[in-house]
Amino acid sequence: MFKAQNPLRNLSSISRKQRRPISQCQSLSLRQASTFPQSELSEDVEPPSSLVTPGPSEEMVNAYNPIERSRSRKTQLPPSRYRFRPPKYYRGPLHPHQPPPASTPSSRLFTPGPFSLPRLQQTYTSTLRPDLMTLSYNHVPPGTHLPPQPPRLRTWDATSPYYLNRPARPPRGGTSSLPLVRKPIRFHNIPTIEKITVHSLVRDATSDSAYLHVAGMVLQAITGVRCTVHRAKKSVANFNLTRGKAIGVSCELQGEGMWHFLSQCVDVVMPRIKDWSGVSGGSGDGSGNIGWGFGGEVVGRWPEVEVNYDS
């Protein structure tokens, strides 16, 4: 009796016979290059270590002499075409060629440094700055809506027609100048010293300009900055002032020189003043400016000036 064979069964038996060579091919193809012996590797495969590669020959080492090669060159190499050169003059904000900032080494105004901070500035950064933030910090929780600030100038009411179109009045108290608008003190805007101005009014300069030259040389010696001459804006007969006459000099200090001058003033000059009560706390104007003055005998205690005195 004839029985019909199942075609799917025959196909599965055929596929089983053909699986063995396929699996053997996969196992051979998965072998890594590191498992082959060195003799079976192709020349295109790099050796596992760079130490196996032989170095340059002794002739190549002796022939390499860049200094002699540059000396034997008859013409110099051309400069780079892509070297950035900042413009010599500033031609406005709309000009296509803008100079880089002064902090960039390629800028014409670049000044290297500072390489170390003055001692007084280090004391301010490590000690005084955290204390100032603690004393003046006012915590405002996130999401707090602050009340609107009142207007700084007083406006006129509409009770009289004569008050229309009048300019706003200053605040009460007889002050003609408004106080500065202050932002709340945070970690990024802690009060610090920005600049120091040293000036001297020479009354005798109206009759003899030699006094003005001496004052200018003294200020330049103790500050290290060239002085600026100030002239009278008005003529006052009681003070014997003539308009345009030079009557004073001043120097403005910023940056590292400012900290050095203030440190020398606090550590050297002020302790040598006899019976000195210190700087008055009310000498400021309430807007961040504070000032004090020294007489001629105190200015002579600066080391730069004292060294010129006779012993």
Rosetta blueprint (number, residue, H / E / L):
1 M L
2 F L
3 K L
4 A L
5 Q L
6 N L
7 P H
8 L H
9 R H
10 N H
11 L H
12 S H
13 S H
14 I H
15 S H
16 R H
17 K H
18 Q H
19 R H
20 R H
21 P H
22 I H
23 S H
24 Q H
25 C H
26 Q H
27 S H
28 L H
29 S H
30 L L
31 R L
32 Q L
33 A H
34 S H
35 T H
36 F L
37 P L
38 Q L
39 S L
40 E L
41 L L
42 S L
43 E L
44 D L
45 V L
46 E L
47 P L
48 P L
49 S L
50 S H
51 L H
52 V H
53 T L
54 P L
55 G L
56 P L
57 S L
58 E H
59 E H
60 M H
61 V H
62 N H
63 A H
64 Y L
65 N L
66 P H
67 I H
68 E H
69 R H
70 S H
71 R H
72 S H
73 R L
74 K L
75 T L
76 Q L
77 L L
78 P L
79 P L
80 S L
81 R L
82 Y L
83 R L
84 F L
85 R L
86 P L
87 P L
88 K L
89 Y L
90 Y L
91 R L
92 G L
93 P L
94 L L
95 H L
96 P L
97 H L
98 Q L
99 P L
100 P L
101 P L
102 A L
103 S L
104 T L
105 P L
106 S L
107 S L
108 R L
109 L L
110 F L
111 T L
112 P L
113 G L
114 P L
115 F L
116 S L
117 L L
118 P L
119 R H
120 L H
121 Q H
122 Q H
123 T H
124 Y H
125 T H
126 S H
127 T H
128 L H
129 R H
130 P H
131 D H
132 L H
133 M H
134 T H
135 L H
136 S H
137 Y L
138 N L
139 H L
140 V L
141 P L
142 P L
143 G L
144 T L
145 H L
146 L L
147 P L
148 P L
149 Q L
150 P L
151 P L
152 R L
153 L L
154 R E
155 T L
156 W L
157 D L
158 A L
159 T L
160 S L
161 P H
162 Y H
163 Y H
164 L L
165 N L
166 R L
167 P L
168 A L
169 R E
170 P L
171 P L
172 R L
173 G L
174 G L
175 T L
176 S L
177 S L
178 L L
179 P L
180 L L
181 V L
182 R L
183 K L
184 P L
185 I L
186 R L
187 F L
188 H L
189 N L
190 I L
191 P L
192 T L
193 I L
194 E L
195 K L
196 I E
197 T E
198 V E
199 H E
200 S E
201 L E
202 V L
203 R H
204 D H
205 A H
206 T H
207 S L
208 D L
209 S L
210 A H
211 Y H
212 L H
213 H H
214 V H
215 A H
216 G H
217 M H
218 V H
219 L H
220 Q H
221 A H
222 I H
223 T H
224 G L
225 V L
226 R L
227 C L
228 T E
229 V E
230 H E
231 R E
232 A L
233 K L
234 K L
235 S L
236 V E
237 A L
238 N L
239 F L
240 N L
241 L E
242 T L
243 R L
244 G L
245 K L
246 A E
247 I E
248 G E
249 V E
250 S E
251 C E
252 E E
253 L E
254 Q L
255 G L
256 E H
257 G H
258 M H
259 W H
260 H H
261 F H
262 L H
263 S H
264 Q H
265 C H
266 V H
267 D H
268 V H
269 V H
270 M H
271 P H
272 R H
273 I L
274 K L
275 D L
276 W L
277 S L
278 G L
279 V L
280 S L
281 G L
282 G L
283 S L
284 G L
285 D L
286 G L
287 S L
288 G L
289 N L
290 I L
291 G L
292 W L
293 G L
294 F L
295 G L
296 G H
297 E H
298 V H
299 V H
300 G L
301 R L
302 W L
303 P H
304 E H
305 V H
306 E H
307 V L
308 N L
309 Y L
310 D L
311 S L
